[in-house]
Each structure stands twice: as C-alpha cells, then as structure tokens.
Amino acid sequence: MRLADLQTPALIVDAERLEANLLAMSTALPGERMRPHVKAHKSTALAQRQAAHGHQSFTCATIREMEGLAAAGLGDDLLLANEVLDARRLGALDARVTVAVDSPETIEAAAVGGVREVLIDVNVGLPRCGCAPEEAGGLAERARSRGLSVRGVMGYEGHVVGNPDRSEREREVAASMEKLSAAHRDVGGDVVSAGGTGTYDINHVASEIQAGSYALMDTAYAALGLPFVPALSVLATVLSVNARYAVADCGLKALGMDHGAPTIDAAKVWFCSDEHVTFAPEPQLRVGDRIRVWPAHVDPTVAYHEYFHVASGDEVLERLPIDLRGW
Amino acid sequence: MRLADLQTPALIVDAERLEANLLAMSTALPGERMRPHVKAHKSTALAQRQAAHGHQSFTCATIREMEGLAAAGLGDDLLLANEVLDARRLGALDARVTVAVDSPETIEAAAVGGVREVLIDVNVGLPRCGCAPEEAGGLAERARSRGLSVRGVMGYEGHVVGNPDRSEREREVAASMEKLSAAHRDVGGDVVSAGGTGTYDINHVASEIQAGSYALMDTAYAALGLPFVPALSVLATVLSVNARYAVADCGLKALGMDHGAPTIDAAKVWFCSDEHVTFAPEPQLRVGDRIRVWPAHVDPTVAYHEYFHVASGDEVLERLPIDLRGW
C-alpha cells in the first residue's frame, strides 16, 4: 500500500526516523536508565519496539495504559506516574505495578486497591501533583505502615523541559533535582524517577528518565535542538484551493491544539476548524494534492487517532493500533 | 448507578438540559427547517433523539458520520457538508446522500464515486471550502452535465456565529446570505443550507439550518445568551490539593483546547496538561472530591471520549456510545 491509497486524515510515522530516535535514546540511556512514557504514543506496538531497544520498564499516565501494557506482556515493571483514588484495577493486574502517591488519601487508595509498591511523588516546581519535599519522608513512613513497599521518589520537572535555552534548563533542572534529592534522603529506596525528552541528558540525579515524546517528536520539542527528529505527521488531502489560500482535511479533531496551530511545509497556517486547516501555500497546490501537517503537541494529537501508519518514503509498511486511548 | 461510581474523567450529559435544548430548537425550527449537524455529538443515539424531535435530515462533516447514520436507519436525507476527493464509500451507502462540491475535481469525485445529489458549496465569508458566489452557476451546470442532481446551495457563515453582539451578527448574516442568495439564483434547486447555533434564529434566508452545538453547548456558545443551556461537562476527581491550588484528572486528552481552557465552577483554572487540570478552588476542596469541568469547545472535546453518561442529578440513566469518531 502507498500513502496515496490512505484515507485522510491519517497519522503517519516515518519508519527510519522512529528507529533513529529509539536508537539515539537507547544509546544515551540504555536499559533501565530509561523508563519510556507511553502516554505520548499510546500504543503497545510502539512500546514493544522500545522494549526491543532494551527498555523493559515503562511509565504510564492512566490505568488504561497500565492494563494495556500488562495484557501485551510488557508488565515487568510498570509505573503509573499519576495519582489515583481507586486503585482496584491496578491491584488486579498480572504485572509489577508501582503507583505514585502524594497524600494520605492516595496511599490509602493504593493499599485498599491491592497495589504493593509506590513512589512518593514530590513537587519539584511544576504546579501539579506531588507533595512538598519536606512532607515526603512522613508520607513514606505512612505508606510503609500501611504495608506498602516504597521504592523511592518521583518528581517531574515539567516546568523546565520546554525551556529553549539549554544552560537555563540545566540550572533549572539542578534546582528541581535538589528538592528531589532532599526528599529522597528522607524517603529511601532505589528509585529516583524524573525527567523528560527536554532534560533526558541534563538530569543526572534521576536513576531513570521518563521521556515519551522523543520517539515521535513534535514542532514544540523540535525547537529545542535535541538529537531526535520529527517522525510524526498527519497526511491530509487538499480539498479546496483559491488564489489566496488552500484548505485540507486535517482539523481540530486530528490535532492537539494546546501548543498552537500545526505547521505545514512551505506554507503559512491561518487556522484550524473541526475538520479543516486553512493555509497559504507556496507554491500553489491543486485540489487532491496530499500534504503533511506537523502537529505542535504529539500527545493530544495521537489520542484522537485509531492507527499509526508506519511508512518508509511512500510505502506504508504497517498499521499499528493506538490501543491505549481512553481511561 | 450514581455519578460517584463512574471512572473519571467521564463525559456527562444532563438529561433535562439536553431535552430542553432539543425542545427549544425543534420548537423554533421544526422538522426540515432544521438539519442537525452530528459533528458536535458524534453519536447515533443522540441523532435518534433529534429525529424523535422531528428532524429527519442530518448534516455530517465526515464520511464515517454518514456511514454511521445510514447504518442506524437515519439515512432519509444525509448531507455531507464537506468536500471529498474519493466518494466511493458515500456512493455505496443505502441512504439518500448529498455531498457538497466546490470545484470541478469534487464534482468529478462525486460522479465517479456513485453519488447522485450535490449542493454547490459557496464561500460566504469564512475562509474555508466553498466557491466564489459568481462561480456557483457554472459549477452547477458542470455537475448537471456529469449526471448529478443539484439540489441547491450551501454556505456556512462560520466567521459570524461566534460574534457576541447580536445586532452585528444580524448584519453579518445578512451580508453573507446576500452572497448565498445570488449564488442560489444562478444554481437553482430547493435547498439553501446554512447557519449554525449562533445564527439559527437570525438566518432567515436558509431553507434549513445546520446547527449542532445547541444540543450540548459549551462555554464559548454560552457567552452568546442563546436559549440553550450547558448540558455537557466532564466529571473529574480531585487528585491532589495544597494551600494554593488543586489538581483534577481532566486534561488535554479529555478537552478540546482550541477555544482555550475549560471552566470550573467557583475556581480559577490555571492550566491543563495531558491528564490534569490545575486550578485554584474557592472554597477549598479535598482529595477525592468530584468536580465538573465545563469545556470551551464541545466538538473536539466529545471526539476524545468513548461514551456520554446521561445523568439526572446524581443518577446515571444510561451510557451512550460516541460511535461516529474517526474518519
């Protein structure tokens, strides 16, 4: 099958670029130094490729992702890097399950739900989940008193990963990891889980990095000058053309828009509506032409689609289900 | 089942508010005066309710939506208000199928694909699909020469529907519909299809209105002071709380973000990330509390979810599949 035979919009993964990204990361952070975050691709098939590159432990953002990886035989060491108040589905998994906790309530949910291992989630600067560093030791003690094994700490420097200035990123990561190290001293355990695609080679405190976007990339991360290449695009068909602009069939339901509009090569994007992108192409296009639309944010883009189409040049090699969507 | 028993995030439809919205619209625009756009809810079950309110003809944005309605027995009169370059799946449907065309290429695709009826799609001011008004007559002639029946014209005043000033909306609709009327004189046929939730009672030129958002509404449309009430929210669980903010499990993969961040009652929303919303609540919340998150844009929000949970107060009456997602 050729790209021209696909119904559009269709999510395309460039086979060689994906492979290059996976190789670059597994070379920099081999084996357990990297715990790939599956939230970016939501596909057990892509997780299998990361496993083939030596990473046998995974990070998840949802219970559905945990269940899917366990069912696919990838349950050696699964971390739900997120808080839950009902852990019963996690407790029922045939897998090694660790869940993040940051409060008495989430510790209680883990214990009641049948989860056996936890990480203390520490706020290192991103205003999201995570306890204050000075509370981590007390929470670890409480977790152990509830019969839970505390493997260590987790702290995501998500407020830092997108800073385009590398030396600033380095300073900010150091400040964040100072907080995580302090918490780790109080908590104990082997695991210090942190980091993302933007800090994978800057964060030297973490025992494991939770990067996800590196495999497919997006235009936001591409701006950082990392050694990972854009491998994900949406193939679209030009539906309408006039002297000022063209319209293609890739809109708000095929693109995560929180990081802004997508990019189209040799064109200026005007705006997206539900099923369309309006753009000024240079040179002129014709109705029926196919174009590539480059998403600004990989995660919420992927979550709209049913399949990746892995392609080498014009040839579609395979279709991989995006089977970890939903909750 | 109660709301408290649902896994979150969960899309909730208030049963009474939905019914009130459907009744308000079917009273204002009974029967064929209204051609509900299913792109907003993507659910054959909700389309069935619109049919029960007297609307037997539907508007779609994708081929998948057309196929789903036909398979559900709602194929009396289906309009694909969008251009396609491959109409074979449409030609194969057991339904009355009309498709929008705006170029020789889309006319050819309709003819080759086995579609029998078309509307000439006219640009009335929104920079998207649609021919120039003065080209409509020639395209109609070309369509007829290819054996297609031309039912009339279509022209969506999407650049107008969100204007909060009603008298400005009226002026802009009049200007747009002047263009559509001119095209209609050249094209002929019975159908003048246009309008949306923001212009349903302002557009007196259209023979039928294509509104979709009115059934569920969102915070953007709620700002217009229309007689439709917000019926759609995302139920979320508070995962983490501290003195400054709280975090709940409703993020970028549960919300269309192109119209901006969602709204939370008695709270200030700070930002969303993939699976979280961070917000400053007033009064203080506790971990495990349930909250309602009100989306800014209904269409791309619904497209992330598998089900609507229709609820009356705290009771979940039924779960309806969002079965028209994808393409």
Interface residues (C-beta under 8 A of the other chain):
Chain A: Q7 T8 P9 K39 A61 T62 I63 N82 E83 V84 L85 D86 D102 S103 E105 T106 N123 P127 R128 C129 G130 A132 G158 T237 L239 S240 V241 N242 R244 Y245 V247 D249 L252 K253 G256 M257 D258 W270 C272 S273 D274 E275 H276 T278 R286 V287 G288 H297 D299 P300 A303 Y304 H305 E306 R325 G326 W327
Chain B: Q7 T8 P9 K39 A61 T62 I63 N82 E83 V84 L85 D86 D102 S103 E105 T106 N123 P127 R128 C129 G130 A132 G158 T237 L239 S240 V241 N242 R244 Y245 V247 D249 L252 K253 G256 M257 D258 W270 C272 S273 D274 E275 H276 T278 R286 V287 G288 H297 D299 P300 A303 Y304 H305 E306 R325 G326 W327
